[in-house]
Amino acid sequence: AISACEKGGQWEKALSLLREMPGAGVQPNEYSYNAAISACEKAGRWEKALSLLREMPAAGVRPNVVSYSAAISACEKGGQWEKALSLLREMPGAGVQPNEYSYNAAISACE
C-alpha cells in the first residue's frame, strides 16, 4: 500500500500508513520505510526523507543501500548537494556499501 502511494505521488498518505502500521499489529520493515522515503523523494520532501532514514534504527530497522540511495536522491532533488555527499560518506560506516545508484544520485546532486 505504501508503495502504491509512492507511485501515485501520495507522500502524505504513505507517511500516514507507515505511522499506522504498529497500531495495526504490523511492524514496519526496510521495504515499508524505503517506499515511504521514495514517496518523499518523488514529492521533493528531502527533509522528510532524511527524517525517515534517521528514524529507522530507533524503530529497529536497519537502513540499506535502497534507503540511503533514495535519501540521497531526495537531497539531490532538493538542491542539498552537501547533505547528499554527507550521506554517501556515511554509508560505509553504517555497514552499507554504496552502489551505482548511490553514486549517480550524489553526482547529480553536485551538477
Helices and strands as residue ranges (DSSP letters): H 2-7, H 11-20, G 22-24, H 30-42, H 46-55, G 57-59, H 65-77, H 81-93, H 100-109
